[in-house]
Amino acid sequence: MAYVMAAPELMEAAATELATIGSTLNAARTAAAAPTLAVLPAAADEVSASIAHLFSGHAVDYQKLAGEAAAFHEQFVQRLTASAGSYASAEAANVSWLQPLSAGADVIASIPVLGPLFNSIMGYWNSLLLATSGFLTLIVSDPELLLVLPLVLLLAPFAVLASILGAAVLLVGFGLVAPLLS
């Protein structure tokens, strides 16, 4: 399965920069049109007229191809801008879906005894996610590291479990669990 990571704000910035480049290229193409399309013969002979006609023909071909390239460039910028908007909308939809979960987590974190334990567990979970993300980045850069993946997947849950048990031992040791049991 392929994963795509996109930063909508970076895509939008790239589209803006590409649009600026496109405007500059169009201005240069327009400025070059008049002097190149009507090349005057260097002399009043047949050869000079033929050479001038040949160069004018090349200028016409160039203007045609440059126009097609400008149209392609404009379509690319439009699609990049639309993609950035789509990614931003998807991120906003995902964040709005997670808001109720965040509110529930805030309630749990506000309970005096459970709050520190919950925060500790969430901190370890975030660390695990960051470590996994870093490991996946390494795998992309060096696929041979994929051989280590089974070991990481085997040991990661035990590291989280050990952290949770350690937090529970601390709570019992400080007598913070007794009020919950009575």
C-alpha positions as CSV (number, residue, x, y, z in Angstrom):
1,M,0.0,0.0,0.0
2,A,1.4,3.4,-0.9
3,Y,1.2,6.3,1.5
4,V,1.0,9.9,0.4
5,M,2.0,12.7,2.8
6,A,1.0,16.1,1.6
7,A,1.2,19.5,3.2
8,P,-1.5,21.7,1.6
9,E,0.1,24.9,2.6
10,L,3.4,23.9,0.8
11,M,1.4,22.8,-2.2
12,E,-0.4,26.1,-2.3
13,A,2.9,28.0,-2.0
14,A,4.4,25.9,-4.9
15,A,1.3,26.6,-7.0
16,T,1.7,30.4,-6.4
17,E,5.4,30.3,-7.3
18,L,4.7,28.2,-10.4
19,A,2.0,30.8,-11.4
20,T,4.6,33.5,-11.1
21,I,7.0,31.6,-13.2
22,G,4.3,31.1,-15.8
23,S,3.5,34.8,-15.9
24,T,7.2,35.6,-16.4
25,L,7.5,33.1,-19.3
26,N,4.3,34.4,-21.0
27,A,5.6,38.0,-20.7
28,A,8.9,36.9,-22.3
29,R,7.1,35.0,-25.1
30,T,4.9,38.0,-25.8
31,A,7.9,40.4,-25.9
32,A,9.8,38.1,-28.3
33,A,6.8,37.7,-30.7
34,A,7.0,40.9,-32.6
35,P,10.7,41.0,-33.4
36,T,10.9,37.3,-34.3
37,L,7.7,36.8,-36.3
38,A,8.6,39.4,-39.0
39,V,12.3,39.0,-39.6
40,L,13.4,41.4,-42.3
41,P,15.8,40.2,-45.0
42,A,19.4,41.3,-44.5
43,A,19.6,42.3,-48.2
44,A,17.4,42.5,-51.3
45,D,18.5,39.2,-52.7
46,E,16.7,35.8,-52.9
47,V,18.9,34.0,-50.3
48,S,18.3,36.7,-47.7
49,A,14.6,36.6,-48.3
50,S,14.6,32.8,-47.9
51,I,16.6,32.9,-44.7
52,A,14.3,35.6,-43.3
53,H,11.3,33.5,-44.2
54,L,12.9,30.4,-42.7
55,F,13.5,32.2,-39.4
56,S,10.0,33.7,-39.3
57,G,8.7,30.2,-39.8
58,H,10.7,28.9,-36.9
59,A,9.4,31.9,-34.8
60,V,5.8,30.9,-35.7
61,D,6.5,27.3,-34.7
62,Y,8.1,28.5,-31.4
63,Q,5.1,30.8,-30.6
64,K,2.7,27.9,-31.3
65,L,4.7,25.4,-29.0
66,A,5.2,28.1,-26.3
67,G,1.4,28.8,-26.3
68,E,0.7,25.1,-25.8
69,A,3.4,24.9,-23.1
70,A,1.8,27.9,-21.4
71,A,-1.7,26.3,-21.5
72,F,-0.2,23.0,-20.1
73,H,1.5,25.1,-17.3
74,E,-1.7,26.9,-16.5
75,Q,-3.6,23.6,-16.2
76,F,-0.9,22.1,-14.0
77,V,-1.0,25.2,-11.7
78,Q,-4.9,24.9,-11.5
79,R,-4.7,21.2,-10.7
80,L,-2.0,21.7,-8.1
81,T,-4.1,24.5,-6.4
82,A,-7.2,22.3,-6.5
83,S,-5.3,19.4,-5.0
84,A,-4.0,21.6,-2.2
85,G,-7.6,22.6,-1.5
86,S,-8.7,19.0,-1.5
87,Y,-6.0,17.9,0.9
88,A,-6.8,20.9,3.2
89,S,-10.6,19.9,3.1
90,A,-9.7,16.3,3.9
91,E,-7.6,17.4,6.8
92,A,-10.3,19.7,8.1
93,A,-12.9,16.9,7.9
94,N,-10.6,14.5,9.8
95,V,-9.9,17.0,12.5
96,S,-13.6,17.8,13.0
97,W,-14.3,14.1,13.3
98,L,-11.7,13.8,16.1
99,Q,-13.0,16.8,18.1
100,P,-15.4,14.7,20.2
101,L,-12.6,12.3,21.0
102,S,-10.4,15.1,22.1
103,A,-13.2,16.4,24.4
104,G,-13.5,13.0,26.0
105,A,-9.8,12.8,26.5
106,D,-9.8,16.3,28.2
107,V,-12.5,15.0,30.7
108,I,-10.4,12.0,31.5
109,A,-7.2,14.1,31.9
110,S,-9.0,16.4,34.3
111,I,-9.8,13.6,36.9
112,P,-7.1,14.1,39.6
113,V,-6.0,10.4,39.9
114,L,-6.6,9.3,36.3
115,G,-5.3,12.4,34.7
116,P,-1.5,11.8,35.3
117,L,-1.9,8.1,34.3
118,F,-3.8,9.0,31.1
119,N,-1.3,11.7,30.2
120,S,1.5,9.3,30.7
121,I,-0.1,6.7,28.6
122,M,-0.9,9.2,25.8
123,G,2.7,10.5,26.0
124,Y,4.0,6.9,25.5
125,W,1.5,6.3,22.7
126,N,2.7,9.5,20.9
127,S,6.3,8.4,21.4
128,L,5.4,5.1,19.8
129,L,3.7,6.8,16.9
130,L,6.7,9.1,16.4
131,A,9.1,6.2,16.5
132,T,7.0,4.2,14.1
133,S,6.8,7.2,11.7
134,G,10.6,7.7,12.0
135,F,11.2,4.0,11.3
136,L,8.9,4.2,8.2
137,T,10.9,7.1,6.9
138,L,14.0,5.1,7.3
139,I,12.5,2.2,5.5
140,V,11.6,4.4,2.5
141,S,15.2,5.6,2.4
142,D,16.8,2.2,3.0
143,P,14.4,-0.8,2.2
144,E,16.9,-3.3,3.7
145,L,15.8,-2.0,7.1
146,L,12.5,-3.8,6.4
147,L,14.1,-6.9,7.7
148,V,14.1,-5.4,11.2
149,L,10.3,-4.6,11.0
150,P,9.1,-7.9,12.6
151,L,11.4,-7.3,15.6
152,V,10.1,-3.8,16.0
153,L,6.5,-4.9,15.8
154,L,7.1,-7.6,18.2
155,L,8.8,-5.4,20.9
156,A,6.8,-2.2,20.6
157,P,3.7,-3.4,22.4
158,F,5.9,-4.7,25.3
159,A,7.5,-1.3,25.6
160,V,4.1,0.3,25.9
161,L,2.9,-2.3,28.4
162,A,6.0,-1.9,30.5
163,S,5.4,1.9,30.6
164,I,1.8,1.4,31.7
165,L,2.8,-1.1,34.4
166,G,5.5,1.3,35.6
167,A,2.9,4.1,35.9
168,A,0.6,1.8,37.8
169,V,3.3,0.8,40.2
170,L,4.0,4.5,40.9
171,L,0.3,5.2,41.5
172,V,0.1,2.2,44.0
173,G,3.4,3.3,45.6
174,F,2.2,6.8,46.2
175,G,-1.2,5.6,47.5
176,L,-3.1,7.2,44.7
177,V,-5.0,4.1,43.7
178,A,-6.5,3.3,47.2
179,P,-9.1,6.1,47.0
180,L,-10.4,4.6,43.8
181,L,-10.8,1.1,45.2
182,S,-12.7,2.2,48.3
